[in-house]
Amino acid sequence: MKKTVVLGATDNPSRYAYLAVNRLQKHGHEVVPVGIRKGEVGGMPIITDKNAEVKDVDTVTLYVGPQNQPSWYDYILSLKPKRIIFNPGTENRELEQMAADANIETLHHCTLVMLASDTY
């Protein structure tokens, strides 16, 4: 299973990030919810500290728009994920280039669709 950081996690059940946390758990993946507001999702507290250490990250799946991503760049890259999934609306060439420079795979896809189609 793939340890996944959901960046943009929220306790709002109408948001895709909320659904992603729950569906990743349902599919047996270890999930680390990270966001800007404290709360709880999937029975876990949302991490709001950009210095929180998370080890052995396979995937960072983004639910933060490109205009809000720059303040997260250092944190994302510090996690040393194997891949970053740019969900629809989160595409960002600058971050993609930074990831490529760090040998991190990037995908333009939807985490929810990948889970539903067994391609995650």
Backbone as a chain_set.jsonl record, in Angstrom:
{"seq": "MKKTVVLGATDNPSRYAYLAVNRLQKHGHEVVPVGIRKGEVGGMPIITDKNAEVKDVDTVTLYVGPQNQPSWYDYILSLKPKRIIFNPGTENRELEQMAADANIETLHHCTLVMLASDTY", "coords": {"N": [[0.84, -1.191, 0.0], [0.318, 2.33, -0.485], [1.757, 4.975, 1.162], [0.255, 8.001, 1.633], [0.216, 11.491, 1.38], [-2.281, 13.737, 1.748], [-2.614, 16.729, 0.516], [-4.148, 19.617, 1.37], [-6.162, 18.699, 2.779], [-9.335, 18.471, 4.415], [-12.067, 18.971, 6.728], [-14.492, 19.156, 5.601], [-17.17, 17.571, 4.259], [-18.104, 17.922, 1.662], [-16.032, 18.379, -0.027], [-13.52, 17.385, -2.422], [-11.03, 16.584, -1.4], [-11.654, 15.628, 1.113], [-13.169, 13.377, 0.444], [-11.149, 11.955, -0.849], [-9.332, 11.286, 1.223], [-10.905, 9.498, 2.738], [-11.533, 7.505, 0.833], [-9.008, 6.604, 0.079], [-8.22, 5.435, 2.501], [-10.172, 3.434, 2.642], [-9.33, 1.821, 0.582], [-7.112, 0.757, 1.714], [-4.764, 2.245, 2.004], [-2.204, 4.007, 3.764], [-2.825, 7.108, 5.185], [-2.015, 10.544, 5.383], [-3.35, 13.352, 6.462], [-3.031, 16.684, 5.475], [-3.349, 20.131, 5.921], [-4.618, 23.56, 5.866], [-6.265, 24.323, 7.866], [-7.152, 23.388, 11.156], [-8.725, 20.351, 12.1], [-10.582, 17.335, 11.638], [-10.397, 14.355, 9.785], [-11.375, 11.303, 8.393], [-11.038, 10.1, 10.838], [-8.675, 11.086, 11.77], [-6.454, 13.678, 12.932], [-6.05, 16.758, 11.165], [-3.018, 17.753, 9.905], [-1.376, 20.775, 10.372], [1.049, 21.939, 10.477], [3.783, 23.008, 8.755], [6.245, 21.997, 9.151], [6.055, 19.482, 10.016], [7.248, 16.268, 10.349], [7.127, 13.645, 8.092], [7.62, 10.407, 7.262], [8.771, 8.097, 4.713], [7.07, 8.57, 2.456], [5.057, 7.766, -0.216], [3.312, 8.976, -2.071], [2.208, 12.277, -2.833], [-0.788, 13.817, -2.963], [-2.392, 16.407, -4.528], [-4.618, 18.91, -3.472], [-4.717, 21.598, -3.498], [-4.888, 24.724, -4.891], [-2.916, 26.113, -7.631], [-2.16, 28.763, -7.115], [-1.91, 28.858, -4.378], [0.059, 27.086, -3.771], [2.908, 27.762, -3.695], [3.811, 28.389, -1.031], [3.926, 25.912, 0.032], [5.87, 24.487, -1.302], [8.559, 23.877, -0.3], [7.914, 22.168, 1.803], [6.544, 20.049, 0.497], [8.585, 19.026, -1.185], [10.421, 18.305, 0.778], [9.335, 16.028, 1.81], [10.079, 14.067, 0.121], [8.641, 12.448, -1.818], [7.715, 9.643, -3.936], [6.061, 10.214, -6.003], [3.961, 12.871, -7.281], [0.642, 13.723, -7.417], [-1.207, 15.688, -9.474], [-4.193, 16.784, -9.083], [-7.25, 17.577, -10.906], [-7.274, 21.013, -11.663], [-5.147, 21.686, -10.069], [-2.808, 21.846, -11.412], [0.564, 22.818, -12.087], [3.2, 24.206, -13.495], [5.646, 25.178, -12.526], [6.041, 23.862, -10.012], [5.988, 21.262, -10.979], [8.352, 21.222, -12.483], [10.228, 21.602, -10.442], [9.811, 19.246, -9.051], [10.573, 17.378, -11.018], [13.287, 18.004, -11.191], [14.062, 17.006, -8.766], [13.84, 14.362, -9.152], [11.236, 13.306, -8.88], [8.313, 11.729, -9.733], [5.604, 13.012, -11.669], [2.089, 13.286, -12.049], [-0.782, 14.055, -13.967], [-3.772, 13.692, -12.939], [-6.713, 12.211, -11.47], [-7.112, 11.422, -8.206], [-9.342, 10.119, -7.072], [-10.563, 8.918, -9.309], [-8.467, 7.281, -10.122], [-8.357, 5.494, -7.947], [-10.895, 4.324, -8.16], [-10.63, 3.004, -10.565], [-8.691, 1.175, -10.151], [-6.013, 1.945, -10.638], [-4.329, 3.274, -9.008]], "CA": [[0.0, 0.0, 0.0], [1.092, 3.553, -0.69], [1.573, 6.045, 2.144], [-0.139, 9.166, 0.85], [-0.085, 12.767, 2.007], [-3.337, 14.489, 1.06], [-2.349, 18.14, 0.784], [-5.396, 20.333, 1.163], [-7.166, 17.944, 3.533], [-10.354, 19.287, 5.062], [-13.13, 18.225, 7.402], [-15.729, 19.476, 4.88], [-17.511, 16.385, 3.475], [-18.469, 18.224, 0.274], [-14.801, 18.638, -0.784], [-12.866, 16.19, -2.967], [-9.945, 16.162, -0.519], [-12.288, 14.841, 2.167], [-13.478, 12.086, -0.173], [-9.894, 11.257, -1.135], [-8.82, 10.689, 2.462], [-11.73, 8.351, 3.099], [-11.414, 6.431, -0.168], [-7.669, 6.022, 0.203], [-8.28, 4.535, 3.655], [-11.01, 2.285, 2.265], [-8.517, 0.971, -0.281], [-6.023, 0.208, 2.501], [-3.56, 3.076, 1.996], [-1.951, 4.851, 4.931], [-3.088, 8.481, 4.774], [-1.605, 11.631, 6.267], [-4.053, 14.556, 6.01], [-2.326, 17.941, 5.739], [-4.148, 21.24, 5.429], [-4.365, 24.87, 6.471], [-7.133, 24.499, 9.036], [-7.279, 22.229, 12.039], [-9.963, 19.606, 11.989], [-10.403, 15.885, 11.636], [-10.951, 13.663, 8.63], [-11.012, 9.897, 8.426], [-10.648, 9.738, 12.194], [-7.32, 11.587, 12.041], [-6.338, 15.139, 12.937], [-5.4, 17.369, 10.011], [-1.746, 18.379, 10.258], [-1.279, 22.123, 9.811], [2.435, 22.368, 10.676], [4.591, 22.768, 7.556], [7.506, 21.376, 9.553], [5.76, 18.136, 10.514], [8.015, 15.247, 9.64], [6.403, 12.449, 7.658], [8.616, 9.568, 6.606], [8.388, 7.029, 3.791], [5.909, 8.994, 1.672], [5.04, 7.317, -1.605], [2.56, 9.885, -2.933], [1.539, 13.491, -2.376], [-1.874, 14.146, -3.875], [-2.653, 17.83, -4.308], [-5.952, 19.519, -3.504], [-4.446, 23.007, -3.241], [-4.738, 25.4, -6.172], [-1.555, 26.556, -7.909], [-1.894, 30.077, -6.506], [-1.609, 28.653, -2.955], [1.082, 26.055, -3.616], [4.293, 28.158, -3.41], [4.173, 28.308, 0.39], [4.053, 24.489, 0.358], [6.927, 23.857, -2.105], [9.624, 23.291, 0.516], [7.357, 21.042, 2.558], [6.292, 18.936, -0.432], [9.861, 18.45, -1.605], [11.082, 17.71, 1.949], [8.746, 14.715, 2.045], [10.747, 13.151, -0.811], [7.71, 11.423, -2.318], [8.039, 9.026, -5.217], [5.258, 10.873, -7.034], [2.996, 13.903, -6.92], [-0.533, 13.704, -8.283], [-1.85, 16.984, -9.657], [-5.613, 16.583, -9.358], [-7.76, 18.65, -11.764], [-7.272, 22.348, -11.076], [-3.952, 21.927, -9.26], [-1.644, 21.799, -12.288], [1.491, 23.9, -11.794], [4.458, 23.893, -14.195], [6.803, 25.48, -11.674], [6.202, 22.753, -9.071], [6.329, 20.075, -11.764], [9.778, 21.3, -12.81], [10.956, 21.368, -9.196], [9.699, 17.809, -8.785], [11.415, 16.686, -11.995], [14.674, 18.238, -10.778], [14.294, 16.171, -7.583], [13.537, 12.97, -9.559], [9.917, 12.911, -8.387], [7.354, 11.55, -10.83], [4.378, 13.807, -11.565], [0.956, 12.824, -12.843], [-1.994, 14.871, -14.042], [-4.827, 12.679, -12.848], [-7.646, 12.372, -10.356], [-6.918, 10.346, -7.235], [-10.59, 9.366, -6.925], [-10.726, 8.083, -10.511], [-7.434, 6.244, -10.065], [-8.796, 4.486, -6.976], [-12.067, 3.627, -8.696], [-10.244, 2.179, -11.719], [-7.575, 0.32, -9.712], [-4.751, 2.38, -11.235], [-3.613, 4.093, -8.041]], "C": [[0.883, 1.251, 0.0], [0.767, 4.619, 0.351], [1.377, 7.352, 1.374], [-0.411, 10.368, 1.734], [-1.147, 13.441, 1.153], [-3.159, 15.943, 1.449], [-3.568, 18.961, 0.37], [-6.538, 19.62, 1.876], [-8.091, 18.887, 4.293], [-11.361, 18.393, 5.766], [-14.496, 18.495, 6.754], [-16.094, 18.313, 3.955], [-17.909, 16.669, 2.024], [-17.233, 18.466, -0.603], [-14.149, 17.324, -1.246], [-11.738, 15.685, -2.075], [-10.474, 15.297, 0.623], [-12.584, 13.426, 1.639], [-12.203, 11.278, -0.411], [-9.333, 10.581, 0.111], [-9.596, 9.416, 2.786], [-11.605, 7.199, 2.108], [-10.03, 5.798, -0.165], [-7.628, 5.037, 1.371], [-9.052, 3.264, 3.309], [-10.24, 1.295, 1.389], [-7.248, 0.467, 0.417], [-4.733, 1.011, 2.52], [-3.437, 3.842, 3.315], [-2.053, 6.297, 4.474], [-2.609, 9.456, 5.849], [-2.31, 12.888, 5.751], [-3.315, 15.826, 6.441], [-3.145, 19.071, 5.142], [-3.832, 22.531, 6.149], [-5.205, 25.102, 7.713], [-7.184, 23.218, 9.853], [-8.662, 21.617, 11.869], [-9.635, 18.13, 12.029], [-11.065, 15.312, 10.4], [-10.479, 12.212, 8.686], [-10.558, 9.432, 9.794], [-9.259, 10.209, 12.582], [-7.325, 13.104, 12.104], [-5.642, 15.615, 11.666], [-4.143, 18.087, 10.501], [-1.686, 19.749, 9.587], [0.144, 22.675, 9.888], [3.273, 22.003, 9.449], [5.971, 22.209, 7.875], [7.291, 19.954, 10.072], [6.495, 17.105, 9.669], [7.119, 14.042, 9.341], [7.399, 11.633, 6.845], [7.968, 8.569, 5.653], [7.127, 7.356, 2.996], [6.056, 8.469, 0.247], [4.459, 8.411, -2.498], [2.111, 11.121, -2.171], [0.461, 13.753, -3.41], [-2.373, 15.539, -3.527], [-4.119, 18.204, -4.476], [-5.831, 20.991, -3.113], [-4.197, 23.642, -4.602], [-3.327, 25.932, -6.372], [-1.197, 27.897, -7.273], [-1.53, 29.956, -5.03], [-0.489, 27.636, -2.717], [2.472, 26.557, -3.242], [4.702, 28.071, -1.938], [4.347, 26.861, 0.859], [5.226, 23.821, -0.359], [7.978, 23.159, -1.251], [9.12, 22.072, 1.274], [7.162, 19.826, 1.657], [7.604, 18.25, -0.799], [10.595, 17.789, -0.439], [10.545, 16.314, 2.256], [9.402, 13.638, 1.182], [9.797, 12.045, -1.301], [8.227, 10.813, -3.613], [7.27, 9.717, -6.344], [4.359, 11.94, -6.423], [1.857, 13.804, -7.925], [-1.139, 15.105, -8.286], [-3.293, 16.7, -10.055], [-6.122, 17.746, -10.212], [-7.836, 19.988, -11.025], [-6.04, 22.669, -10.25], [-2.677, 21.955, -10.101], [-0.774, 23.043, -12.093], [2.852, 23.55, -12.399], [5.689, 24.143, -13.336], [7.068, 24.333, -10.698], [6.56, 21.467, -9.809], [7.812, 20.068, -12.113], [10.632, 21.046, -11.574], [10.946, 19.879, -8.849], [10.603, 17.024, -9.737], [12.89, 16.816, -11.62], [15.061, 17.383, -9.577], [13.993, 14.691, -7.863], [12.245, 12.437, -8.957], [8.981, 12.848, -9.586], [6.143, 12.459, -10.601], [3.328, 13.228, -12.498], [-0.136, 13.87, -12.828], [-3.136, 13.862, -14.065], [-5.729, 13.035, -11.684], [-7.49, 11.165, -9.434], [-8.171, 9.488, -7.11], [-10.832, 8.44, -8.107], [-9.695, 6.955, -10.515], [-7.819, 5.129, -9.093], [-9.939, 3.661, -7.526], [-11.696, 2.675, -9.836], [-9.055, 1.275, -11.409], [-6.255, 0.666, -10.388], [-3.923, 3.215, -10.279], [-2.282, 3.454, -7.717]], "O": [[2.036, 1.22, 0.429], [-0.361, 5.107, 0.417], [2.221, 7.751, 0.572], [-1.162, 10.288, 2.706], [-0.93, 13.687, -0.034], [-3.502, 16.349, 2.559], [-3.961, 18.995, -0.796], [-7.713, 19.886, 1.625], [-7.681, 19.954, 4.749], [-11.494, 17.212, 5.445], [-15.53, 18.106, 7.296], [-15.402, 18.085, 2.963], [-18.038, 15.734, 1.234], [-17.371, 18.73, -1.797], [-14.216, 16.303, -0.562], [-11.509, 14.477, -2.0], [-9.815, 14.347, 1.047], [-12.291, 12.426, 2.294], [-12.18, 10.065, -0.2], [-8.907, 9.428, 0.054], [-9.002, 8.377, 3.075], [-11.575, 6.036, 2.512], [-9.894, 4.593, -0.38], [-7.073, 3.944, 1.253], [-8.63, 2.157, 3.645], [-10.47, 0.088, 1.449], [-6.406, -0.174, -0.212], [-3.709, 0.522, 2.998], [-4.434, 4.267, 3.899], [-1.434, 6.676, 3.48], [-2.774, 9.226, 7.047], [-1.918, 13.435, 4.72], [-3.017, 16.015, 7.621], [-3.585, 18.988, 3.995], [-2.896, 22.598, 6.946], [-4.896, 25.976, 8.523], [-7.251, 22.114, 9.311], [-9.63, 22.299, 11.535], [-8.534, 17.734, 12.411], [-12.156, 15.731, 10.015], [-9.318, 11.938, 8.99], [-9.784, 8.482, 9.906], [-8.72, 9.786, 13.605], [-8.108, 13.752, 11.409], [-4.747, 14.943, 11.154], [-4.206, 18.924, 11.402], [-1.916, 19.87, 8.384], [0.403, 23.777, 9.405], [3.45, 20.824, 9.142], [6.774, 21.975, 6.972], [8.236, 19.301, 10.514], [6.378, 17.077, 8.444], [6.451, 13.505, 10.224], [7.953, 12.117, 5.858], [6.787, 8.242, 5.77], [6.226, 6.526, 2.877], [7.069, 8.707, -0.409], [5.023, 8.739, -3.541], [1.689, 11.037, -1.018], [0.754, 13.895, -4.597], [-2.731, 15.818, -2.383], [-4.764, 17.868, -5.469], [-6.724, 21.555, -2.48], [-3.381, 23.147, -5.38], [-2.614, 26.177, -5.399], [-0.038, 28.129, -6.93], [-0.903, 30.862, -4.48], [-0.136, 27.364, -1.569], [3.182, 25.851, -2.527], [5.84, 27.711, -1.64], [4.855, 26.616, 1.953], [5.547, 22.675, -0.045], [8.259, 21.978, -1.455], [9.817, 21.062, 1.374], [7.561, 18.714, 2.005], [7.71, 17.025, -0.726], [11.317, 16.813, -0.643], [11.228, 15.51, 2.891], [9.295, 12.447, 1.474], [10.113, 10.859, -1.208], [9.069, 11.395, -4.297], [7.742, 9.801, -7.478], [4.043, 11.918, -5.233], [2.082, 13.802, -9.135], [-1.53, 15.634, -7.246], [-3.581, 16.411, -11.216], [-5.489, 18.802, -10.242], [-8.38, 20.083, -9.925], [-5.89, 23.795, -9.776], [-1.581, 22.075, -9.554], [-1.276, 24.158, -11.953], [3.569, 22.698, -11.875], [6.666, 23.398, -13.415], [8.206, 23.881, -10.574], [7.354, 20.67, -9.311], [8.459, 19.023, -12.045], [11.646, 20.352, -11.651], [11.955, 19.327, -8.409], [11.314, 16.114, -9.313], [13.649, 15.853, -11.721], [16.236, 17.07, -9.383], [13.904, 13.878, -6.943], [12.161, 11.27, -8.573], [8.876, 13.802, -10.357], [5.714, 12.65, -9.463], [3.636, 12.747, -13.588], [-0.391, 14.5, -11.802], [-3.421, 13.255, -15.097], [-5.524, 14.04, -11.003], [-7.712, 10.026, -9.845], [-8.077, 8.262, -7.047], [-11.26, 7.3, -7.925], [-10.008, 5.818, -10.867], [-7.624, 3.951, -9.391], [-9.957, 2.439, -7.379], [-12.364, 1.663, -10.047], [-8.479, 0.675, -12.316], [-5.46, -0.226, -10.682], [-2.92, 3.804, -10.683], [-1.518, 3.991, -6.915]]}, "num_chains": 1, "name": "protein.A"}
